[in-house]
Structure formats: structure tokens, C-alpha cells
């Protein structure tokens, strides 16, 4: 069995194919999906879809790149939303230093408040940390955050990986490692302990090598697992089993639902 630890299956691009995609995923042993919210306006749709698809799990949060229309009042509602929906994590939250991202002062304020919500609920977080690993770690330490989670789409150094792992996080490994040129990512992945990573697609984004320009879906997970197995000189079945175990360890509320 495979679990996709980060996919945006609630996005409108999947509306016309979601049922068929879930059937195809089941045929390829992709049996679990963590779907993190990105904006307040997406919460209600995600809640409906999670009730429709029992193999989904949800995380609610305000994505740092899409904060332009957000308000602090929405964070006041975040805790209620998480409790009402029985989520496994708070997310997708964090910091984004990509061009055209919103002001960092604003991002820091929202990140800090959302970490407080996660701490109050004793929930792990799904971290977005684009070109901001060191700053995100600084915020986690300042918040004395103790509940771990996943660093989505990790592409940092071995030292940055160690700091997150020591802080209770696992690393999300996705399509980046299927590219031959991603030699640093390959070296970091090869050196990780078996307990330190999970698989993800970031569907519909982050296409695999050879699939550029196509819609990415959780059907990519077995291909990512095969690349991981090759890089680590391990059996792909072992990668599938270990990454599922890792995800269930980091998200202890996962099995309160039924896969």
C-alpha cells in the first residue's frame, strides 16, 4: 500500500475526474491521501470531499503564498474547523520566499498564530518552507513547537534535514528526486534513516521527470517510490511499507478513520 502524504485533490482541476482517479489509484495500491488546505475559501469544499472519500485525510490552514486575501479572523476559526472535522494536522502552513510572495512580516504573523493553534490542539503540522528552511526552524524553536509533522517537498541540505528530523519532523519526498540533475537531493535522500521520510506528489503540481507539462496525480507515487528505492539501493516494497509506517507515526490520528 502507498500513501500520498501531500496532494491537492480538492483543486478544481480534478473536479471532472476525481471519482475515476480514485478508482485508478486503488488499482495501483495508492490507498491513502493527505489533502492540505491552502486558503480559507477552500475549507468548506475540502470538508465535503473528505466526507465523500473515506481514504482521504484533511489538514486545514492558510498557505503562506496565498495570504493576500486572508484575515486574522480566519485563524480564529481554524481551531474550530480542525476540531469539527477531526483532522490529522494543521496545514499547509509556513513561510515562502519565492518572488511575488506576500510580505514576510505578514507571513511570520500568520505562521506563528497557526503554530499556536496546532499546539493548542496537539496536532502536527504540514510545513511549506520554500527557500526558508532556516527561518522556519527558527520560528518552530521560538514557538517551542513539540508535535512534529512533515516538511513538504524537502529540498534542503543534509544539515537542514538533520535539524528538522531532530525536531520531530519527517521529510516529504516527491517528484524532484526523479530528475537526474537533482544530485544534492539524491545524496541527502540516500543518507536518511528509514524512519525519516514519506512520499508525496503535490498534485497537480511537481510533475516527475519525463512527465513535464502533464497534470500530476497520486498515480505518480509508485514511480517516486521506485526512484527512492533505486537511490537508496532498497526494495520498493520496503519503501512503500516503511513510508506508510512513518506517516502513521507522525499523524497518529490517521487511523481514527478507515482506509
Secondary structure, DSSP 4 states (H G I P E B T S, - for coil): -EEESS--TTSGGGTTTHHHHHHHHHHTTEEEEEEE--SGGGHHHHHHHHHH-TTEEEEE---GGG-TT--HHHHHHHHHHHHHHT-SEEEEEEEE-STTPPPHHHHHHHHHHHHHHHHHHT-EEEEEEET-HHHHHHHHHHTT--S-EEETT----HHHHHHHHHTTEEEEE-GGGGSTT-HHHHHHHHHS-GGGEEE---TTSSPPTT-TTSPP-GGGHHHHHHHHHHHHT--HHHHHHHHHHHHHHH-TTGGGS--
